[in-house]
Amino acid sequence: MRTVTVLGAGSWGTALAVHLGRVGHDVRLWGRDRSLVDDTEARRANAVYLPDVTLPASVSVTHSLETALDGSDLVVVVIPSHGCRAVLRAAAPCVSDRAVFVSATKGLEGGTLLRMSEVIAQEVSAHPVVVLSGPSFASEVAQQLPTAVLAASSDRAATELVQAEFRSAYFRLYGSDDVAGVEIGGALKNIIAIAAGVVEGLGLGHNALAALITRGLAEVTRLACAAGGRRETLSGLSGLGDLVLTCTGTLSRNRHVGVELARGRSLHEILASMKMIAEGVRTTVAALALGARYHVELPITTQMAEVLAGRTDVHTAIDALMLRRQRAEAESQGSIG
């Protein structure tokens, strides 16, 4: 049994806390919202994010970072990307010397363009960091449905620790040392999923969706490789696997944003109606800036940025992608067509 802290009481944080409690760990689930924390502890269920899932007795819920982090062996970070640094900075003085950090947030930090493991390393530099990524809807993990993900770190011992302590009969973890490839894949697939939602919402058919996913993978792969990742990583769980799930699964928040944009709703209206965060909305601007840094063209991301900013409509964006200059499929800058 390990002492585990999960920072973030949204759907994914709650699902991981439930999972880790089931496999035998002493889990402290921390949330910023005191009313949500108190209600979750009283109900023994997160009524906002996972109302039908009961918390095991081994999971406690707290709004105190000091209580949550006291003597913790594993610290699982599931904070939205825009709030991650502030929480880690506040948490740092309370962290045990032996703690290993697990980053389960998929996104890029605005402004710095850092991946989440890099943000964690800056704020708690003495601790190993393992990235947890791959095709994994929170509700399905909470329901103990079969799931396979990736644990990635430059520290092999830390990777093996996370593989050992997170595994179960329904939760399998593969290892990787390609942290950059895994994180870029996890972050940018959310943008492609917004585009996939647009394709779905406009009723453009299966051909268009298949093309979008395939060219989206090429786009994500180009940026990941430019940032130091390996091409083969993007054909695995944290690339193709996560992309397919997020682009086609009805539980995908980012896909939902795209569907609603295609139906004519404003971005503000869509986000205001959602309980959970669609990371792809914030990631789009950061991804374009990262692409500019590495001189990588990101056509799908560019069009989604225009749509999200209200500078163009979904029909114009699709036309712009389809009418791009036709190239050889393997050409480095690629296109949707």
C-alpha positions in Angstrom: 0.0 0.0 0.0 1.2 3.5 -0.9 0.1 6.9 0.2 -1.2 8.7 -2.8 -2.3 12.3 -3.3 -4.5 13.2 -6.3 -4.5 17.0 -6.9 -7.7 17.8 -8.8 -11.2 16.7 -8.0 -12.7 16.8 -11.5 -13.8 13.7 -13.4 -10.3 12.4 -14.3 -8.9 13.2 -10.8 -11.8 11.5 -9.1 -11.7 8.5 -11.4 -8.0 8.0 -10.7 -8.5 8.4 -7.0 -11.3 5.8 -7.1 -9.1 3.5 -9.1 -6.1 3.9 -6.9 -8.2 3.3 -3.8 -9.6 0.1 -5.3 -6.1 -1.3 -5.9 -5.3 -0.9 -2.3 -3.7 2.5 -1.7 -4.4 5.1 0.9 -5.6 8.0 -1.3 -6.2 11.7 -0.5 -8.2 13.5 -3.2 -7.6 17.3 -3.1 -9.9 19.9 -4.6 -9.8 23.6 -4.7 -13.6 24.1 -4.4 -14.4 23.6 -0.7 -18.1 23.1 -1.2 -17.5 20.4 -3.8 -14.9 18.7 -1.5 -17.3 18.8 1.5 -20.2 17.5 -0.5 -18.1 14.7 -2.1 -16.8 13.6 1.3 -20.3 13.6 2.8 -21.9 11.8 -0.2 -18.9 9.5 -0.8 -19.4 10.4 -4.5 -18.6 13.4 -6.7 -22.1 14.6 -7.5 -20.8 17.1 -10.2 -18.4 14.9 -12.2 -19.0 11.2 -11.4 -22.3 11.0 -9.5 -22.8 7.2 -10.0 -19.4 6.2 -8.7 -18.9 5.5 -5.0 -15.6 6.4 -3.4 -13.8 3.5 -1.7 -13.3 3.8 2.0 -9.6 4.2 1.4 -10.2 7.5 -0.4 -10.5 10.7 1.7 -11.3 14.1 0.2 -9.8 17.4 1.5 -9.3 21.0 0.5 -6.1 21.3 2.5 -2.9 20.8 0.6 -1.0 20.1 3.7 -3.3 17.3 4.7 -3.4 15.9 1.2 0.3 15.8 0.8 1.4 14.6 4.2 3.8 11.7 3.8 2.7 11.0 0.2 4.6 8.6 -2.0 2.9 9.5 -5.2 1.5 12.8 -6.2 -0.9 12.6 -9.2 -1.4 16.1 -10.8 -4.8 16.4 -12.5 -5.1 20.2 -12.5 -6.2 22.0 -15.7 -3.2 23.3 -17.5 -3.9 27.0 -16.9 -4.0 26.4 -13.1 -1.3 23.8 -12.7 1.7 26.0 -11.8 -0.1 28.0 -9.1 -1.3 24.8 -7.3 2.2 23.2 -7.6 3.9 26.3 -6.2 1.5 26.3 -3.2 2.0 22.5 -2.8 5.8 22.4 -3.0 6.6 23.1 0.7 4.3 20.2 1.7 5.7 17.5 -0.5 7.5 14.6 1.0 11.2 14.2 -0.1 10.4 10.7 -1.5 7.4 11.7 -3.6 7.2 10.8 -7.3 5.0 13.0 -9.4 2.6 11.7 -12.0 1.3 14.2 -14.6 -2.2 13.3 -15.8 -3.0 16.7 -17.4 -3.0 17.0 -21.2 -2.2 20.5 -22.3 0.4 23.2 -22.8 1.0 26.2 -20.5 0.0 29.4 -22.1 2.8 31.9 -22.6 5.7 29.6 -21.7 4.5 26.8 -24.1 5.8 24.3 -21.6 4.5 20.8 -21.4 3.0 19.9 -18.0 5.9 17.7 -16.9 8.2 20.7 -17.5 5.9 22.9 -15.4 6.0 20.3 -12.6 9.8 20.0 -12.9 10.2 23.7 -12.5 8.1 23.9 -9.4 9.3 20.7 -7.6 12.7 20.1 -9.3 14.0 17.4 -6.9 11.3 14.9 -7.7 10.9 12.4 -10.6 8.0 13.1 -13.0 6.1 10.4 -14.9 3.5 11.3 -17.5 0.3 9.3 -17.6 -1.4 9.5 -21.1 -3.4 7.5 -23.5 -7.0 6.7 -24.5 -8.9 6.9 -21.2 -12.3 8.4 -20.6 -12.7 9.0 -16.9 -16.1 7.4 -16.5 -15.0 4.1 -18.2 -12.0 3.8 -15.8 -14.3 4.5 -12.9 -16.6 1.7 -14.2 -13.6 -0.7 -14.4 -13.8 -1.1 -18.1 -10.6 -2.3 -19.8 -8.1 0.5 -20.4 -4.5 0.7 -21.6 -2.4 3.8 -21.1 1.3 4.9 -21.2 3.6 5.9 -18.4 6.5 8.0 -19.7 9.6 9.3 -18.0 13.3 9.7 -18.4 13.6 8.0 -15.0 13.1 4.3 -15.6 12.7 3.4 -12.0 9.9 6.0 -11.6 8.1 4.6 -14.7 8.3 1.1 -13.4 7.0 2.3 -10.0 3.9 3.9 -11.6 3.3 0.8 -13.8 3.4 -1.4 -10.7 1.2 0.8 -8.4 -1.4 1.8 -11.0 -2.0 -1.6 -12.6 -5.1 -3.7 -12.2 -7.0 -6.4 -14.0 -8.7 -3.6 -16.1 -6.0 -1.0 -16.2 -2.8 -1.8 -18.1 0.2 0.5 -18.4 3.0 0.4 -21.0 6.3 2.3 -20.5 8.1 4.9 -22.5 11.0 7.3 -22.2 9.7 9.6 -25.0 8.2 12.2 -22.7 8.0 15.0 -25.4 6.3 12.7 -27.9 3.8 11.5 -25.4 2.8 14.9 -24.1 2.6 16.6 -27.5 0.4 13.8 -28.7 -1.8 14.1 -25.6 -2.1 17.9 -25.9 -2.7 18.3 -29.6 -5.2 15.5 -30.1 -7.7 17.7 -28.2 -7.5 20.3 -31.0 -8.0 17.7 -33.7 -11.0 16.4 -31.7 -12.6 19.8 -31.9 -12.2 19.7 -35.7 -13.6 16.1 -35.7 -16.7 17.4 -33.8 -17.1 20.1 -36.5 -17.0 17.4 -39.2 -19.6 15.4 -37.2 -21.8 18.4 -36.5 -21.9 19.4 -40.2 -22.8 15.9 -41.2 -19.8 15.6 -43.6 -19.7 11.8 -43.4 -17.2 9.1 -42.5 -14.9 9.8 -45.4 -14.2 13.3 -44.1 -13.8 12.1 -40.5 -11.3 9.4 -41.5 -9.3 12.0 -43.5 -9.4 14.5 -40.7 -8.1 12.0 -38.1 -5.4 10.7 -40.5 -4.1 14.2 -41.4 -4.5 15.3 -37.8 -2.2 12.5 -36.8 0.3 13.7 -39.4 0.1 17.3 -38.1 0.6 16.2 -34.4 3.5 13.9 -35.4 5.3 16.7 -37.2 5.2 19.0 -34.2 6.0 16.2 -31.8 9.1 15.2 -33.8 10.2 18.8 -34.1 10.0 19.1 -30.3 12.2 16.0 -29.8 9.6 13.2 -29.8 9.8 10.0 -31.8 7.6 9.2 -34.7 6.8 5.7 -33.5 5.4 7.1 -30.2 2.7 8.9 -32.2 1.5 5.7 -33.8 1.0 4.3 -30.3 -1.4 4.7 -27.4 -0.6 8.4 -26.6 -0.8 9.4 -30.3 -3.1 7.4 -32.6 -4.9 5.6 -29.7 -5.8 8.8 -27.8 -6.6 10.7 -31.1 -9.1 8.0 -32.3 -10.9 7.9 -28.9 -11.2 11.7 -28.6 -12.3 12.2 -32.2 -14.9 9.5 -32.2 -16.1 9.0 -28.6 -19.3 10.6 -27.6 -17.8 11.3 -24.1 -15.2 13.6 -25.6 -15.5 17.1 -24.3 -13.4 18.6 -27.1 -15.4 16.8 -29.8 -18.6 18.1 -28.1 -17.3 21.7 -28.5 -16.8 21.1 -32.3 -20.2 19.5 -32.7 -21.9 22.5 -31.0 -19.8 25.0 -33.0 -21.1 23.3 -36.2 -24.6 23.7 -34.9 -24.1 27.5 -34.7 -23.6 28.0 -31.0 -21.0 30.5 -29.8 -17.9 29.3 -28.0 -18.8 31.3 -24.9 -22.3 29.7 -24.8 -20.8 26.2 -25.3 -18.2 26.5 -22.6 -20.6 28.1 -20.1 -22.9 25.1 -20.4 -20.1 22.6 -19.7 -19.2 21.3 -16.3 -15.8 20.1 -17.4 -12.9 21.8 -19.2 -12.2 21.2 -22.9 -8.4 21.6 -22.9 -8.2 21.8 -26.6 -9.7 25.4 -26.6 -6.7 26.8 -24.6 -4.2 24.5 -26.2 -4.9 25.7 -29.7 -3.2 29.1 -29.3 -0.2 27.6 -27.5 0.2 24.9 -30.2 0.3 27.5 -32.9 3.0 29.4 -31.1 4.9 26.2 -30.6 4.6 25.4 -34.3 5.9 28.8 -35.1 8.9 28.2 -32.8 9.8 25.0 -34.6 8.7 26.2 -38.1 6.1 23.5 -38.4 2.9 24.2 -40.3 -0.3 23.2 -38.5 -3.2 23.6 -41.0 -6.0 22.0 -38.9 -4.9 23.8 -35.7 -4.7 27.1 -37.7 -8.3 26.8 -38.9 -9.6 25.7 -35.5 -7.9 28.8 -33.9 -9.7 31.0 -36.5 -13.0 29.4 -35.7 -12.5 29.5 -31.9 -11.5 33.2 -32.1 -14.6 34.0 -34.1 -12.6 35.2 -37.1 -14.1 32.6 -39.4 -17.0 30.1 -39.5 -16.8 26.3 -39.6 -17.8 26.1 -43.3 -15.1 28.5 -44.4 -12.5 26.6 -42.2 -13.4 23.2 -43.9 -13.2 24.8 -47.3 -9.8 26.3 -46.5 -8.5 22.9 -45.6 -9.9 21.1 -48.6 -8.7 23.7 -51.1 -5.1 23.7 -49.8 -2.4 22.9 -52.4 -2.4 19.2 -53.0 0.9 17.4 -52.1 2.5 14.0 -51.8 1.1 12.4 -48.6 4.6 11.9 -47.1 5.6 15.6 -47.8 6.8 17.0 -44.5 4.3 19.9 -44.2 1.3 17.8 -45.4 -2.4 18.9 -45.7 -5.8 17.5 -45.1 -6.4 16.5 -48.7 
